[in-house]
Each structure stands twice: as C-alpha cells, then as structure tokens.
Amino acid sequence: MIPARVIEAKRDGERLDPSLLTAFLEAYLRGEVPDYQMAAFLMAAYLRGLDDDETAVFVACMVGSGDTLDLSHLPGPRVDKHSTGGVGDKVSLALAPLAASIGLYVPMISGRALGHTGGTLDKLEAIPGFRTDLSLARFKKVLEEVGCAMIGQTTEIAPLDRRLYALRDVTGTVSSIPLIAASIMSKKLAEGLDGLLLDVKVGSGAFMTSEEDAAALAEKMVGIGAAHGLQTVALLTAMDRPLGRAVGVGLETAEAIRCLRNEGPGDLRELVVTEAAEMVRLGDRGVTVEQARERAEAALASGGALDRLRKLVEAQGGDAGVVDAPDRLRSAAEQRAVRAPRAGLVVEVEPRVLGEGVIALGGGRLIMHQPVDPGVGFELDVTPGDTVEAGQQMGTVHARDTAGADLGTEVLLRAVRLGDEGDPVVCRSLVSDRVERPFP
C-alpha cells in the first residue's frame, strides 16, 4: 500500500477496495501515514464522497481500533444519545443525568468542539476539576454508581476516530455525511448499547444546513445502527437559531444546570424532555410517548435529575458546588450589554455568526489541541419573533478584555437581524422529523 496512490485514487473519484482502505487507515493508526497525508485524503473524501462500503470500512476500522464495552451486567437498559452539533447545544449535559434518574444507564462518549459548534467535553470541563479522561474501568464504575458517565474518546475506545476527529476539525473536512456518520456510530457501537438516540441538527448553525442533507445523514446513521443490530432513532432538530440563550462553553454549562433546576429557557427544556422520552422508549418499547414524557417531567419537578447531576460531577472529580451556584461559571472579566440600534422585529438570530464569534473571543479552536476559554461567549435576551425598542438590551457579551467586548458587540449586532412588522421570521419547528427503521 502506497499512501500517495490511495490519496490520488480518492482524489480522482475512484471507489477504494475495502482491503486497500483498511490498510491505509490501519497504517495511519500505527503512525506510518503522517497527518498531512491523512488530511489530504480527508479532503479528497470530503469532495468526492465515500460510498456505503467505504463508510462501512471506516466504521469497522474505528470500532476495531480499540476496545468494546461489555455492560451486560447492568440491571437496566443501556441507552445513549449523540448530537451532530450546533450553536448553543448543551442538551447532553442535562439529558444524561435526567435519563439516568428515570432508570436508564447512559454511557456517553462525547467529543470536543468541531468548527463553529461547541463540544460536550469542553463544556463539562468548564466545571472546575471535572475529568473527562477517565479510564474505561473508572468510567464503568461511575456508570454503575450514578447511572450515567460522560467521557471523551480514549486510547481504549475508537482511538482511530479520536485522531481523525481532531484532524477534521482544523482541515475544513467536518461537514461530510459519511465521515460524520462513521465517526459518531463507531463510538456508539463500541459502547455496548441497547438503544441509541441521534439528534441531527439542521440549519445555518449546523453542519447540515438543509433538511435534505440532515435527513440523508440521519438515514445513513440509522442504517449503520440497524446493520449492527443497534436500535437507533434520529430526530431532526432546529439549528436556524441558537438553542437556548447561552452560547459559549461555561455559559452553556450554567444554562444546562439551570434547565435541571427548572429555570432554563423553554426551547431547551422542551428538547431535553422530548429526547428523554425517546430514550425511555428505546429502553422499553412498551412505554407510550405520553408515559415516557410524564416520567421525564416528574424527574425534573422532583429534583431527581439535578441530584443525579450532582452525583455525576462528584464522581468525576468536579466541584459539585456549581450545581447549586451555576452563575459561578459566568467568569469572564468583561461583560457588556448590547442594545438594539433601532426599534424593530427580530427576524433572525444567526447561529453560525455567534458560533464563529465565540471562536474569535477564544472560546473555540483554530488549531489542534488549542485550549479554550470557558468564560467567553454570549447570552441572548431576544429570540426570533420578539419585538424590541431602540436601546433595549438584546444580549450580553462575555469577553477577556475591552477589545474582546468590542469584537463581541459587533458579532452580536450582526447576528441579531432586525426587520419590521410583517417581515418573515426565520424559525424552524424544534423537531421537524423522526427517522427509524423497523427492528425485529
């Protein structure tokens, strides 16, 4: 196998023989193919695509590059959730402890920020002391004790995907349907699950900006799950505006905590409850949608989900005090109110502008392994459909310094587009579709 010939073949649109592609990927894992050649291959695959057989090779190589969890000893259903990523998407932070509090076991292996979207691991690590680098033995122990555990890709689980994930983030090759599908499903197939829920974001703040592309990605991942005997459901959810009101690592973590305290924004709470109900039904097909929602609502109202989060933070080395005082995570040195330049109707809040703005403020990555500032970001006071008066506060910029506050102000004013009464408002349905295949 000559790496350059493999790259050239994919560049020219050829279908790669499974054995050749397997050899190429395994050589990269061993360090025999350098990052610059893999980056070239990923770009060729991004532009030329991967067919189902090539995607299956990626999945098999990623799963086979590490260990597979055996969680059959757990006394309840093992169900996980994964999001394709969006601006302000902090659902997993609230959903995992909520699902655990209603009897599920949630072994969640998550990722870091990709492109303009935030990553679950970065948000968890905004909690002082929280460790996402647990060994698999410790991960299983936390899962047994708490009902959920949240870690990143390790050298033990899908290490090939871990390396490719970081490389895709900084080489403009994130938004490829087969690469996204293989990355997500390889981690999930290694978790020893009974069921999997996929949250496929669609809109300008997601990697899939059209309903057609999002549906194609959902179908591909559900198909991979079915091919491996894993019951999988995908929801297509809105990302034409930020989810919730907070955008930025620490700010989103605080908002997720407030959601479990029944203080979060309505759209975030509704999506968390909807996805918890789907997870309950994946664990017990005899439960109706209404019964599943009632369980989730009851866990939120009783404080059981919040208590489960507190236990999770403690078990993974974090400061559980933030669960009772989430505003401690609003830690930026500069906080500046941004006001409406005129009266009008909020017709759009552009999520990608805000996501890229967080990166510019230091809350995302421009190069591999770059640390992120958990304090910077935006808090919004308006959402599409709101009317504002001239001078009314539309949001707050959280920045390191005055220059960052100036930049953030420009970003927020560009993201919030004002129109006039009667203008069309950009606002998709929170959940627009559901994808599932019949399962024996």
QUIKAKA-V539180 format. One record per backbone hydrogen bond with DSSP energy under -1.0 kcal/mol. CO is the residue of the C=O (numbers start at 1). NH is the residue of the N-H. If there is no record, write none. Layout:
co: {CO,CO}
nh: {NH,NH}
This chain:
co: {2,3,4,5,6,7,8,9,10,17,18,19,20,21,22,23,24,25,26,27,28,34,35,36,37,38,39,40,41,42,43,44,45,51,52,53,54,55,56,57,58,59,60,63,71,77,78,78,80,82,86,87,88,91,91,92,94,95,96,97,99,100,105,106,106,108,111,114,119,120,121,124,127,128,132,135,136,137,138,139,140,141,142,143,147,149,151,156,158,159,160,161,162,163,164,165,168,168,174,176,177,178,179,180,181,182,183,184,185,188,190,195,196,197,198,199,200,202,203,208,210,211,212,213,214,215,216,217,218,219,220,221,222,223,224,225,226,231,233,234,235,236,237,239,245,247,248,249,250,251,252,253,254,255,256,258,259,265,266,267,268,269,270,271,272,273,274,275,276,277,278,279,280,284,288,289,290,291,292,293,294,295,296,297,298,299,303,304,305,306,307,308,309,310,311,312,313,314,316,318,319,320,321,325,326,327,329,334,336,338,338,340,344,345,345,346,347,348,350,351,352,353,354,355,356,357,358,359,362,367,374,377,378,379,383,386,388,389,392,394,395,396,397,398,399,401,402,403,404,405,406,407,408,409,410,411,412,415,417,417,419,420,430,433,435}
nh: {6,7,8,9,10,11,12,14,13,21,22,23,24,25,26,27,28,29,30,32,31,38,39,40,41,42,43,44,45,46,47,48,49,55,56,57,58,59,60,61,62,63,64,66,74,105,194,195,197,199,89,243,90,94,95,96,98,99,100,101,104,103,79,108,149,151,121,117,123,124,125,127,130,319,152,139,140,141,142,143,144,145,146,147,106,108,110,67,162,163,164,165,166,167,168,169,171,173,176,180,181,182,183,184,185,186,187,188,189,191,69,80,233,82,235,84,237,239,206,203,214,215,216,217,218,219,220,221,222,223,224,225,226,227,228,230,229,196,198,435,200,432,202,205,380,378,252,253,254,255,256,257,258,259,260,263,262,269,270,271,272,273,274,275,276,277,278,279,280,281,282,283,284,287,292,293,294,295,296,297,298,299,300,301,302,305,307,308,309,310,311,312,313,314,315,316,318,317,131,320,322,323,325,328,329,330,331,399,397,394,395,391,388,347,419,385,426,417,354,355,356,357,358,359,360,361,363,362,373,370,250,398,247,396,386,346,344,392,340,381,338,379,336,377,334,405,406,407,408,409,410,411,412,413,414,415,416,350,347,348,345,423,238,236,234}
